[in-house]
Amino acid sequence: METGHARIPLLKAEVAKGRYIIIYLDSSESHYSFRAGKHATLSLSSGNNGNFDIRRIFSISSSPNRSDVLRFATEIGDSDFKKKLAGMKPGEQVDVSPPLGGFFLISDRQRPVIFITSGIGITPVASIVNWCADEGIGQRICLVYINKNSEEELFMEELEGLASRLKNFSIVRITTGDSDESPSLTFSRVKLDTYAPDIDTGRAIFYVSGKPRFVHDARNALLSQGIASASIKTEKFSGY
């Protein structure tokens, strides 16, 4: 059963690769529960009358089985939320909405899963893959992660560790280098059966996450290769 609204103290916030902020909340007492792949609205207090009036939506990147820690990540930026977050100290409260969204695994465990993502879009994927590992789910999963370079990748050490011990999980890393070509355009040039030859793409379900342009282009690339619209689930990361 998923949790309701909660106030959860900040455990720590750390910078990764000079590009991302990873947020850890201490959920050991709140017992915040959610379905892997969902997101939540985080609210911080601006200091005016104690109201939690600075809000942003973030995908949860930790496994639901980690009852002690709730993890989020975002790109570094100049928004009021991120400026406030940068100055917060451990123990300060973060207001967390109930879990939201529909970017989670369908119940049919016989269908292989292909995640297609770029940059910060990896966050819900990390949650789902970690949860599958925790639960011993043997569903075939392939992650296609497309970035300009390794500095745009997030949670790769963690995910590669999972891929090394899980026979059903593989990662395809695609980098565009210094090219001006967008990651989604690079993806559109690659045939699906080159990612995971053992996967029947006609039976697979595709999960596409990232910034709106990437999601739009990647979805169109899938449709152009004959993938049915009903077999594509998307999660757009707006506001970046």
N, C-alpha and C positions, 0 to 999 in steps of 0.2 A: 504494500500500500504506500502511495506517495505521500510525502509530508505536506504540511501547510506552510504558511508564512512563518519566518523565523528571524531572530536577531542573533548573529553569530560573530564571535570575536575574531579579529585578524590574528593569524598566527605569524605570518611573515609575507613579505612581497619581495621578489628578487628579479633582477634584470637578467635576461638571457640573450647572449650574442649582441648586446647593445641595441636590440631591436624590439624585444618583447618584455612585458612584465608578467610574471607568473604570480598569481595570488593564491595563498593558502589560508583557508579559514579553519579554525578549530571547532569541528562539529561533534566532538566527543560527548558533549552534553545535550546538544540540540537533536542529535540523531536524525539529521536531515536525510530523507530518503527520496529517491528519484529513479527514473528509468534511464539507462545508459543512452546517451545521445541527446538528451534534453538540454534546454537552456533556462536561465532565470534572470530576472531583473535585480540587479544589485543597486542599493541606494545608500549614499553616504550623507552624513550631516554636514551642512555648510556652516554650522555654528549659530545659525539664526533660530532662536527659540527651540533649539533641540530637534528641529524637524529633519527628517531624512529626505532631503529635497534635491539631491544630485543623483541622477539615475542613468544607468547604462545596462544594456542586455548583453549577457555573455553566455556562451555554451559552457557547460560543465565538462571538464577534461579528466576528471578522476573517475575511478570505478565506483559504482554504487556500493560495492562490498567494502570500500574503505570508509567505515563509519566514523573514523576519528578525524579525517581530513577531507575538506571539500576544496577542489582545485579549479581555478579559472586561469585564463591567460588572455592578454590583449597586446596590441602593438603600442609602443610608446607614442605618446602624442601630447598635444597642448590643450585638450578639452578640460573643462572644469573638473570633471570626474577624475581624470588621470592626474591632474595637478594635486587634487585633494588626496588621492591615493598615495602619491609619492611622499606626502608628509605625514602619513598615518603611522602610529606606533602599535606594536603588538598589544593585543587586548582591547583595542578600540572596536566598537561595534559596527558591523555591516548588516544592513537590512536585506534579507534575501526573500524574494517572492516564492510562491509555490513553483515547482518545475513546470515548464511550458514546452510546447512544440511537438512535432510528429516525426522527428528525424531519429527513428530507432528501428531496430531489426524487426522485420515481420516475423510472425510465428512459424512460418514454414521453414524448417531447418534443412530441408532437402535442396533448397535453391542456393547456389553459390552467390557470394556477395563481392562486388567490386566497388571499392571506395575510390573516388577521383577527387583530389583536392589540391589546394595550393596555399602556401603560407599559413596564416592564422586559421584557415579552414580545417586544419588538422585537429582542432580541439575536441569536437564531438566524436571524431574517429578514435582518438586516444581513449576516450571514455568507453566506447563500445568494445574496442579490441581488448582493453584491460579486463573488462567485465567478462567477455567470452573466455579469456584465459582463466580468470578466477572460477568460473562456473564449469570449466572443462567442456565447453561447447565445441564440437568437432566440425561445425559448418565451414566449408571452404571459403576463405576470405583472402582477397588480394587488395593491397593498397597501392594505388598509383599516385605518387606525390610529385607534383610538377612545380619547379621553382627556377629562378634565374641562377642561383648558386646555393651552396650549402648554408650560407649565412641566413637564408630565408627559411630554412628547415627548423622545425621545433619538435621536441620530444623524440628525436631520431634515435638516440642511444637507448632510450626506453623501448621504443618500438622494435628496433633491431634485436634487442635482447629477447623480446617475445618471439620474433620470427625465427631466431636461432633454436628455440626450444619447442615451438609449436609446428607440427608438420602441416597443419591446415592453413597456416598464415604465411603469406609472402609479401614482399615489398618491391615495387618497381620505382626507382628514383629516376626522374627525368630532369635534366638541367638545361636551360636555354643559353647559359653563359652570358656574354656581353651583348648578345643579339637584342635588337629592339622588338623582336617578335614576342607577343604575349604568350604566357604559359598555355592559355586555352587554345591558341592557334597552333602551338606546337603539338598539343594533344590531338587536335583534329587531323593532323597529318599521319598519325600512327594507327595502324589497323589494330582492332581490339584483340585479335587472336595472338598478337605478339607479346601481350602483357603476361598472360598465363595460358599457355597452349592447352593445358589440361581442363580448362573451364569451358563449358558449353555456354557461350554468351547469349544464346537464345533462351536459356533457362535462368540466367543470372538476373539479380536485381542490382541496380546501380544507385549508389548514394553519392551525390555531387555536392560539395560544400566549399565555400570561399566567398570572395567578394562578388557583388552582383554581376559584373561583366564576365568574370571567369565562369560562374555558374550558368549564365545565359549561353555563352559560347560552347561550353563543354556539353551542355544538354543538347544543343542543336547538332553538335558533332555526333553524339550518340544516335539521335534520330536519323541523321543522314546515313548512318551505317546500319539502319534497319532495326534499331532497338525500339520496342513499343513504349509509348509515353507512360503507360501504367507500370512499367518496370523501372522507372527513374524517379527517385526521391531527391529533393533538393533542399538545401539550407543556405540562404543568402546572408552574408555578413555585411550589413550596411553601416554607414557612419565612419568608414576608414578613408 
